Amino acid sequence: MADPVEVLDYWIGELGPEGWYAGGAAIDAECRLRFLDLWQAAAGGGLDHWVDGTVGTLAYLIVTDQLPRNMHRGTALAFATDARALAAAKRAVDAGWDLGAPEPDRQFFYLPFEHSEVLADQDRAVALIEERLPESGAETLLHARAHREIIRRFGRFPFRNAALGRTSAAGEEAFLAEGGYGAVVQRLKAEAMH
């Protein structure tokens, strides 16, 4: 089974910023092949000892928050370890471990807050990115604000409804039909230019 350094070598080194949000069948398959067993161990609590300091916690957050979104894209399992990731992120931020990671890698300490369907977590994501990602945070902040706006409006992410077996309300269906998340990002980007 992989260790924290292997996870970081892959995510930070091999995949890198251009691959983090690229998705696609090839990256998803590679994540499954290399890290599915590790994610299953984390889901069962078997990697909780990684949450201790900057390096171990960063690797843990990638395993519990980022990799499942690739490995299990479009299914409920994509979000199955979000609560574990959020608990680890809260512990790390409170201890200041996030500040030991360079930018832009540091953003992975804040994404579990952004992935939460609780507005207070969304507010904290925006504040942390504003405060603790001064050099590389502009794009990350844009996405954090988009996530927060959607939670403020709907109390959940409508684009997860199908995967989670939730029934979409009429307003959520309209939101998705009008471009959903991407449309919110584009509007916020346009507003920032004026």
N, C-alpha and C positions, 0 to 999 in steps of 0.2 A: 504494500500500500504506500502511496505517495506521502511525503512529509511536507511541512510548510515551505521549505526552500524550493522543492519541485513545483509546487503550486505557483509560487511567485515567479520562478524561472519561466514557466509557461505563460502565465497571464501578463506579467509585466514585460518579460524579455521577448518571448516568441510572438505572442499575439499583439501586445503593445496597443497604444492608444487608437491606432487605425482599425484594429480588430475588435476592440471592446464592445462597440455597439453595432458592429457590422452585421452580426447574425449570419444567417444563411445555412444551408444544409451541410456544407463541408465543415464549418466551424462547430456547428451543433453536434455533428457525428464525432468529431475529434474530441470534444469535451466529454461526450458519453463514453467513448472508448477509453480515455485516459483517466477519468475521474468519477465515474458512476459509483464504483465501490466506495470511494472516499466520501462522496456525498451521502450514500446510504449509512455509512458509519456516523457521519455528523448528524444525520436525521435521528439516529438512535441515541445520541448523546455521547458517542464514542470519541469525539474530538474536542470535548469541552475543555480539556487540559491545554489546548492550543491558545485559549483566550487568556494570555498572560504576556503583556508587553506588546511592542509595536509589530514585530515580524510575525509572530504566531497568530495574533489577532487579525492582522491584515489577510493572511492566508485563510483563516477561518471565515472571514467575511466574504472572501471570493468564493469559497466552497459553498457557503450557505445562502448567499444573496445573489451572486452573479452567475455561477456555473449552472444552477438549476434553471435559470431563465433560458439558457442555451440547450441544456440536456433535455428539458421537458417542455419546450416551447409549445404553447397552445393548450396545455393541460393544467389541471389543478396542482400537479406536483411541482410546477414552476415556482409556486408560492409556498410550498409545504414547509420550508425551513426559514421563512421570513421572521417568525417570532424569535427563533434562536439567533438570527443575525441581528435583529434589533436589540435584543438583550445584551449581546456582545458589544455592539456599537455604543450603547449607552455606558457600559462599564468602561470601554476604552476612552471615550470622550471625557468622562468624569475623571479618569486617571491621567489624561493628557497624552496617552499613547499615540493618538492620531498625529500629534505634532512631531513625532519622531520619523514619520514617513515623508518623503519628498513629494512635492507637487509634480505631476498631477495624480500620483498614486494615492495620495491622501483622500481623494474624493470617495474612495470605497468605504471609508469610515462613516460617511454621511448619507450614502445611498439607502441604507436600511431605514433611515428616518423618512426619506423621500418615497420609499415603497410602502410605507404604512398607510392604512386607511383611517388614521386618527389625525385630526387637524392639528393638535398640539405637536405631534411628531413632524408634521409638514412645516409648521412654523419654526421648529428647531432646525430642520434641514436647511431652510433658507438662511437662518441666522448663522449657523455653523459655516456654511459655504461663504457667506459674506465676510465673516470674521477670519476664517482659517484657510481660505484658498485665495489669497490676494493676487497671486500672479497668474494662475491658470483657471480661475473659477468662473469667468464670464459665461461661457457656454453651459457649464454645469449649473450655474445660478439661474439661467434662463429656463432650463428644464425643471429645476426645483420649483420655480415660481409657477410653471405650467401644472405640475403635479398638485401643488397646493391649491391652485384655483379650481381644479377639477374636484378635489376633496371638499373644498369649501362649497362648491355648487351641488354636488351629488351625495357627499358623505361616503363615497366609495369610487373605485375606478370602473366605469361602465365597460371599458374594453377588456376587463377580466370576467365579465358576467358569463359569457359562453363557457369558458374553461372551468369556471367554478360552479356551473349549473345554476346560476342565478337568473331570475327573470328580469329582463330590462324593462324599466318604466318607459312610458312614451317619450318623456324628455331625454332619457338616455339614448333611446333609439334614434331620435332626431340628432342628438349630439354626434353619435357615431356616423350617421348618414351624411352629416355636414363636414366630415373630415376628422372628427374626434380629436385625439391628442395632437396630431400634426397641425391641425387648424389652430389650436390654442397656441402652440409654439410659434407659428407664423404670425399670428396676431400680436403676441407679446413682443416679438422681434421687430415688427413694424412700428409698434407704439414706442419702443425704446429709441428708434431712429428719429422720432419727431420731438 
